[in-house]
Amino acid sequence: MKQAAFTLAEGICALIISSLIIFNISLAITGIKKTNSLNLDPTIDWYLFLHELESDNHRFEIVQVQNQQLLLFSQAAHRNYELKGSNTLYLTCRQGGGYLPLLDGVKPREYSFTQLDSQRVLIEVTRTNGKKVKSVVKLYPPSSE
């Protein structure tokens, strides 16, 4: 009487197919990990930060400037925001809460804001890599409400 069983060739084929599937899954997981850990170049990160502050989506105007605190009013959302941070600069909404991280890689407490006129603010930041960057941000003129 013949017993139903896999032959040696069928077993080897099943092992090869299983190992190929596991290999492809590990490649996919490695690719996903690399994509998720992608760090923007600090220069690009800096310009994205500046672009967000000058964006038409927010239409920020200056309310008050202190050394390490920038108070803004969004003409688009009609809300007050505060730009502050430690090792990350982030916007916080003063009414209703919430925050938006804007710039990572900042040395803690090594950033400053200086008001130049009614629309321009000088932002100076020391990055964690030791590089000092600064730029003038031109915000919207005060609304006539």
N, C-alpha and C positions, 0 to 999 in steps of 0.2 A: 504494500500500500504506500502510495506516494504522499508525503506531507506537503502542505502548502507553506512555502517560505520564500524569502528573497534569495536570489542568487548572489554570489560575491560581486559580480559586475553591477547588479542593480544597487547594492549597498554602497559601492564606491561612487557610483553616479549620484546617489542621494547625498553623500558627504560632500562631494565637489559642489553641487548646486547649493547646498546649505552654506558652505564656506564662502561662496561667491556672494550670496545674499548678505551675509554678515559683514563681509568686506565692504560692499557698497553702502550699507547702512552706516558703517563707521566713517567712511569718506564723507557722506552727507552730514553727519553730526559734526565732524571736524570743520567742514565748510561753514556750517551755521554758527559754530563758536567763533570762527575768525570774523565773520560778518558782524556778529553782535559785539565783538570786542574792538571793532574798528574805531580808532581815535582820530578825530579830525586834526589836521595840521593846526598848530596854534595860530598861525597867521589867518587861515580860513575861519577858524573859530572866532577870532577877534573881529573880523569884518562882518561875520554874521551877527555878532553881538551889536555892533554899531548900526547895522542895517535894521535890526529889530527896533532899536530906539528911535530911528528916524522914519519908521514905516508909516505909510498912509493908513494902514489898518488900525493904528492906535491914535495917531495925531497927538502925540504927547506935547504938552506945554509945561514950562517950569513953574512950580509953585514955590519951592524953597530949596536952597542948596546949602548943605553943611559939609564939613570935611569928608565924612564917610557915610553920608546919607543924602539921597537925592529924591525929593518929593515931586511927583509929576501928576498932571491931570490929563486923562485921555479924553480928547474932544469927541472921539468916536463912541466910546463906551459910557461917557459921562461919569467916570469914577476916578478916585484918587489912588495913586500907586506910589510905592516906595521902592527905590532901588538900593539894595544893601546886601550884605553878605559877610562871609568869612573866607573860606577857601573856594566858594562859589558865589558869584554875583547873581542875585535873583530879584525879580519883581514880586512884590506882595501887594495884593489888593487890600486897601484899608477898609473897604465896606464889603462885608460878605466873605472875607478870607480868601484863601487860595494863593498859590505862588507859581512862578514860572522861572526855572533856572535858565540863565542866559549865558554865563561864562564860567566854565570850570578851569581848574588849574591856576587859581589865584593864591598867592601867598597870603595867609591869614592876616587881616588888618593892614595889608600893604596896598591900598588903593585909595584914591582921593578924587573928589569932585570939586571943581572951582568954577564959579559962574563968571563968565566973561562979559555978557550983556544979557538983554532980556530973552534971547533965544539960544545963546550958545553956552555950552558947558565943556570945560576941559576935563577929560577923564584920564587919569594916570593909574596904571596897574603894574604890579610886579608879579610875573608869572612864577609858578613853582620851579621852572627851569632856570630862574634868575634873570630872565630877559625882562626889561622894562619897556612897556608900550604906553603910548599916549596918543590921544586924538581929540579933536574938537568935534562935538556933536551939535548939529544945528537942529533945534526942535521947532515946533510950530509957534507962531506968534500967539499971545494970549487971546482967547476968544472974547468977543465983545458982547457978552450976555449980561 
